[in-house]
Amino acid sequence: MHNGGPDEALDHTYFAWGVHISLLYLNRFAELLIHKPGEGFLLCLLATLLAPLRWLFSKFAESYYAIPMKKFGMVPDHSLFQALATCLVAILPKGFYERLDERSIVLKRSKTFSFSREGVVVDGEVLSSLVKSDVVIYATGFRGDLKIMDMFTSEYFRSVAVGSACTTVPLYRECINPRIPQLAVLGYSESIASLHTSEIQSKWLAHFMDGGFRLPSVAAMQKDVLEWEKWMRRYAGGRYLRWSCIGVLHIWYNDQLCLDMGCDPRRKKSFLEELFGVYGPGDYADLHPAPRKTRSTLCLNKVTRSKAEGKDTEDLTFY
């Protein structure tokens, strides 16, 4: 049983009409088709001119995956590109549609359900068609923003930590809240390979804590957060604004972390491979942050300096 709307369902082989979808979405050329947070004029112009090609890629893949989804009423109300931009993608196991055909798996879309002595009644269906069940598993997921907020008892920090309901969760580099820079959050952002994203975030955070680089000013970090929020509004829409996903921009995001750590963000051996080669976790297997040159101070010193200069430091209060 499925309670709620469906996600975009991709075949476990990741092929669409004989083309691996990583060639359409997981290389630098594919990211040239997308506007980026804080992009310059040239990148903005390229993304604008190449937007029809991005639409064509999405429709090409959708036309393949929609065939079985239409048969079983699984077509979502969003495009494949939006699904990738919000990480609303389900990877189907081998033989999934065959099991639907033989009715060993039954899908039922419903907003509400209730229980009876014999099983589950879906959305007011008559008892003769109830789902007879011995075990019911609630695969409900969770709200990551609430988990961050619940770490605090202070109402001020609870509101600062996750922002308002109509904004993205304010995390610089998807890790550090600009107004609580002593709090680091790892694993909140999703991607096509979330474990890899968490790993490279961990390397970035460890290098920072070892004094490898210094964070920008609070104002600069907040500006960067707003740029990413604008990007989410453009491609994810208001409905999924609170979801943090870098699925279609994971190379650009990793580039920022690599540059902070003093690493070369270009992980391929040639220009053509760099432009059209598929980027994955293996490309960052030998990523080692550059040795620090001098020990940098923690952000707390910025607060001390701001106080000495007579600046308003209310936003920089630490928990």
C-alpha positions as a printed Julia matrix, in Angstrom:
319×3 Matrix{Float64}:
   0.0     0.0     0.0
   1.21    3.49   -0.76
  -0.21    6.32    1.34
   0.15    9.62   -0.55
   1.5    10.61   -3.96
   4.1     8.57   -5.87
   7.73    9.46   -6.45
   9.51    9.22   -9.78
  10.35    5.54  -10.23
  13.57    4.61  -12.05
  14.5     1.15  -13.23
  17.31   -0.46  -11.26
  19.47   -0.54  -14.43
  19.27    3.28  -14.74
  18.79    3.0   -18.51
  16.2     4.88  -20.59
  15.86    3.9   -24.27
  19.33    2.34  -24.11
  20.99    5.45  -22.62
  22.28    5.47  -19.04
  20.66    8.46  -17.32
  23.95    9.38  -15.66
  25.02   10.64  -19.1
  22.07   13.03  -19.02
  22.39   14.32  -15.45
  25.65   13.39  -13.73
  28.38   15.24  -15.64
  29.61   18.8   -15.93
  27.91   19.36  -19.27
  24.54   18.47  -17.73
  25.17   21.03  -14.98
  25.89   23.71  -17.61
  22.18   23.45  -18.47
  21.21   24.52  -14.94
  21.43   27.92  -13.26
  23.67   27.82  -10.21
  23.81   29.67   -6.88
  26.0    32.75   -7.23
  26.79   32.09  -10.88
  28.47   34.68  -13.07
  27.23   36.17  -16.34
  28.74   33.51  -18.62
  27.31   30.55  -16.7
  23.94   32.3   -16.49
  23.95   32.89  -20.26
  24.87   29.26  -21.0
  22.15   27.91  -18.71
  19.58   30.17  -20.36
  20.59   29.22  -23.91
  20.79   25.5   -23.12
  17.53   25.31  -21.15
  15.63   23.69  -24.09
  18.21   20.88  -24.11
  17.61   20.26  -20.38
  13.86   20.03  -21.1
  14.58   17.6   -23.94
  16.72   15.36  -21.7
  13.94   15.24  -19.11
  11.21   14.4   -21.62
  13.41   11.75  -23.26
  13.85    9.86  -19.99
  10.28   10.46  -18.8
   8.85    8.96  -22.01
  10.56    5.68  -21.16
   9.81    5.47  -17.44
   6.22    6.65  -17.87
   5.18    3.56  -19.89
   4.95    1.1   -16.97
   4.07    3.83  -14.46
   0.96    4.77  -16.43
  -0.11    1.14  -16.52
  -0.1     0.9   -12.72
  -1.19    4.46  -11.89
   2.22    5.5   -10.59
   2.81    8.67  -12.63
   3.81   11.52  -10.27
   2.59   15.1   -10.59
   6.1    16.47  -11.17
   8.73   16.1   -13.88
  11.75   13.82  -13.73
  14.04   16.82  -13.47
  12.11   18.18  -10.48
  12.24   14.72   -8.91
  16.03   14.69   -9.23
  16.26   18.29   -8.0
  14.35   17.34   -4.84
  15.63   13.75   -4.48
  12.09   12.4    -4.91
  13.34    9.37   -6.8
  12.59    5.73   -6.06
  14.94    3.07   -7.47
  12.84    0.02   -8.23
  14.2    -3.48   -7.53
  14.52   -6.07  -10.27
  11.18   -7.65  -11.17
   9.07   -4.97   -9.47
   6.59   -4.49  -12.31
   6.35   -8.28  -12.82
   5.26   -8.59   -9.19
   2.63   -5.92   -9.76
   1.35   -7.9   -12.75
   1.04  -11.08  -10.73
  -0.55   -9.14   -7.82
   2.05  -10.25   -5.28
   2.52   -6.49   -4.72
  -0.61   -4.33   -4.6
  -0.47   -0.54   -4.73
  -3.19    1.57   -3.19
  -2.99    5.36   -3.14
  -4.76    6.93   -0.21
  -4.55    9.93    2.07
  -6.22    8.17    5.0
  -6.67    4.64    6.31
  -8.01    2.85    9.37
  -7.8    -0.56   11.0
 -10.3    -3.35   11.42
 -10.0    -6.75   13.1
  -8.88   -8.32    9.84
  -6.52   -5.68    8.48
  -6.42   -2.21    6.98
  -9.33   -0.29    5.45
  -8.03    2.15    2.85
  -9.77    5.49    2.41
 -13.21    4.25    3.36
 -13.27    1.2     1.08
 -15.91   -1.42    1.87
 -14.92   -4.28    4.15
 -15.08   -6.8     1.31
 -12.07   -5.11   -0.3
 -10.03   -4.42    2.82
  -6.34   -5.31    2.9
  -6.05   -8.35    5.12
  -2.85   -7.9     7.1
  -0.96   -9.64    9.87
   1.78   -6.99   10.06
   1.65   -3.3     9.12
   4.91   -1.39    8.61
   4.84    2.39    8.87
   7.51    3.7     6.48
   6.8     7.31    7.28
  10.26    8.88    7.03
  11.1    11.81    9.28
  11.49   15.58    9.36
  15.19   16.42    9.53
  14.54   20.09   10.29
  12.56   19.14   13.39
  15.42   16.94   14.59
  17.78   19.93   14.35
  15.33   22.22   16.12
  14.69   19.74   18.93
  18.36   19.84   19.94
  17.72   23.26   21.5
  15.59   24.36   24.43
  15.92   28.1    23.76
  13.1    29.35   21.52
  15.51   31.81   19.93
  17.93   29.12   18.84
  15.11   26.77   17.83
  13.91   29.38   15.34
  17.41   30.4    14.2
  18.58   26.81   13.68
  16.06   25.9    10.96
  14.65   29.25    9.79
  11.0    29.85    9.02
   8.67   27.36    7.35
   8.76   29.33    4.08
  12.57   29.23    3.69
  15.23   26.58    3.3
  17.11   25.39    6.38
  19.97   27.96    6.59
  23.17   25.92    6.32
  26.34   27.32    4.77
  27.89   24.63    2.55
  24.9    22.56    3.73
  26.75   22.13    7.04
  27.02   25.23    9.24
  24.35   27.67   10.36
  25.8    31.18    9.85
  24.2    32.44   13.07
  25.32   29.4    15.1
  28.74   28.69   13.56
  29.72   26.33   16.38
  26.94   23.95   15.26
  27.72   21.67   12.31
  25.09   19.44   10.7
  26.21   16.51    8.57
  23.94   14.42    6.39
  20.98   16.82    6.19
  21.41   17.35    2.46
  20.53   14.55    0.09
  22.01   13.7    -3.29
  22.14   10.84   -5.74
  24.77    9.3    -3.44
  23.98   10.67    0.02
  26.68    8.65    1.82
  29.31   10.21   -0.43
  27.92   13.69    0.22
  28.11   13.12    3.98
  31.68   11.8     3.64
  32.98   14.82    1.74
  31.18   17.11    4.19
  32.96   15.3     7.01
  36.35   15.87    5.34
  35.48   19.54    4.85
  34.45   19.94    8.49
  37.51   18.08    9.8
  39.81   20.27    7.71
  38.11   23.39    9.05
  38.37   22.24   12.67
  42.06   21.48   12.09
  42.58   25.09   11.07
  42.85   24.44    7.34
  40.68   27.43    6.4
  38.49   30.08    7.97
  34.81   30.62    7.48
  33.66   33.8     5.72
  31.92   36.52    7.67
  28.4    35.87    8.91
  27.03   38.27    6.29
  28.87   36.44    3.49
  27.62   33.05    4.69
  24.05   34.32    4.91
  24.32   35.68    1.36
  25.49   32.27    0.15
  22.6    30.57    1.94
  20.15   32.94    0.22
  21.68   32.15   -3.18
  21.05   28.43   -2.6
  17.53   29.2    -1.42
  16.84   31.09   -4.66
  18.11   28.06   -6.56
  15.79   25.73   -4.64
  12.84   28.03   -5.32
  13.65   28.04   -9.03
  13.92   24.28   -9.51
  12.24   22.59   -6.53
   9.32   24.96   -6.03
   7.68   26.06   -2.8
   6.21   22.62   -2.09
   9.64   21.04   -1.54
  11.52   24.11   -0.35
  12.4    22.63    3.04
  14.01   19.61    1.4
  17.73   20.03    0.92
  18.86   18.2    -2.19
  21.88   18.76   -4.41
  21.08   15.88   -6.76
  21.36   17.79  -10.06
  24.13   20.09   -8.84
  26.35   17.73   -6.87
  29.49   18.47   -8.93
  29.13   22.22   -8.44
  28.59   21.68   -4.71
  31.62   19.38   -4.4
  33.68   21.98   -6.27
  32.98   24.52   -3.52
  34.09   22.11   -0.8
  37.22   21.13   -2.76
  38.22   24.76   -3.24
  37.73   25.46    0.48
  40.01   22.53    1.29
  42.66   23.56   -1.24
  41.96   20.55   -3.49
  41.66   20.52   -7.26
  37.93   20.21   -8.06
  38.71   18.83  -11.55
  38.96   15.08  -10.99
  39.24   13.81  -14.58
  42.31   13.36  -16.78
  41.29   15.22  -19.95
  39.09   18.12  -21.02
  36.5    15.97  -22.79
  36.35   13.51  -19.93
  36.01   16.42  -17.51
  33.12   17.86  -19.51
  31.19   14.71  -20.44
  32.49   12.06  -18.04
  30.14   10.84  -15.33
  31.08   12.05  -11.84
  30.62    9.67   -8.93
  32.01    8.89   -5.46
  35.03    7.11   -6.97
  36.31   10.39   -8.41
  36.83   11.7    -4.87
  38.32    8.54   -3.37
  41.82   10.05   -3.21
  40.67   13.48   -2.05
  43.09   14.72    0.58
  42.78   18.31    1.9
  45.86   20.48    1.49
  48.03   20.75    4.64
  47.31   23.89    6.6
  49.86   26.67    6.35
  49.02   28.45    9.57
  46.69   27.63   12.42
  43.5    29.6    11.94
  41.34   30.7    14.81
  37.79   29.57   15.4
  34.84   31.76   14.59
  34.56   32.77   18.23
  37.43   35.19   17.6
  35.27   36.93   15.02
  32.72   37.64   17.7
  35.4    39.05   19.99
  36.72   41.25   17.21
  33.22   42.46   16.34
  32.62   43.44   19.96
  35.87   45.37   20.02
  34.79   47.24   16.9
  31.45   48.09   18.49
  29.37   46.1    16.0
  26.03   44.52   16.78
  26.78   40.93   17.79
  23.33   39.73   18.79
  23.17   37.5    15.71
  26.41   35.81   16.7
  25.38   34.52   20.11
  26.57   30.95   20.6
  24.7    28.12   22.28
